[in-house]
Amino acid sequence: MLRTRLPRLEELVFVPRDDNPVYSDDVVLAEPRVQMKALAALVHEAICVVREKDPGWAVPKWRIKVLANGEGVI
């Protein structure tokens, strides 16, 4: 869907979270403390599938971030 619905997408940020956090004014996106190898592998695999179907697709820059506040990761 990204390829067809957001053709000019420049960057995609994945924020893994199992539940809905309570948002506050001090929540920011931060670098994860540990590598998220499983999520990164899934994203890479999905990109490969799309590239097989459309070799000319320009893969947007992507990264994994986590929610954090002044006290650390939420």
JORAUR-V636317 format. One record per residue. N is the residue number from 1. RES is the residue in one letter. SS is DSSP state (~ for helix, > for strand, _ for the rest). BURIAL is b if it has 9 or more other ideal C-beta (glycine too) atoms within 8 Angstrom, else e. Layout:
# JORAUR-V636317
N,RES,SS,BURIAL
N,RES,SS,BURIAL
This chain:
# JORAUR-V636317
1,M,_,e
2,L,~,b
3,R,~,b
4,T,~,e
5,R,~,e
6,L,_,e
7,P,_,e
8,R,_,e
9,L,_,e
10,E,_,e
11,E,>,e
12,L,>,b
13,V,>,b
14,F,>,b
15,V,>,b
16,P,_,e
17,R,_,e
18,D,_,e
19,D,_,e
20,N,_,e
21,P,_,e
22,V,_,e
23,Y,_,e
24,S,_,e
25,D,_,e
26,D,_,e
27,V,_,b
28,V,>,e
29,L,>,e
30,A,>,b
31,E,_,e
32,P,_,b
33,R,_,e
34,V,_,e
35,Q,_,e
36,M,_,b
37,K,~,e
38,A,~,e
39,L,~,b
40,A,~,b
41,A,~,e
42,L,~,e
43,V,~,b
44,H,~,e
45,E,~,e
46,A,~,e
47,I,~,b
48,C,~,e
49,V,~,e
50,V,~,b
51,R,~,b
52,E,~,e
53,K,~,e
54,D,_,e
55,P,_,e
56,G,_,e
57,W,_,e
58,A,_,e
59,V,_,e
60,P,_,b
61,K,>,e
62,W,>,b
63,R,>,e
64,I,>,b
65,K,>,b
66,V,>,b
67,L,>,b
68,A,>,b
69,N,>,b
70,G,_,e
71,E,_,e
72,G,>,e
73,V,>,e
74,I,_,e
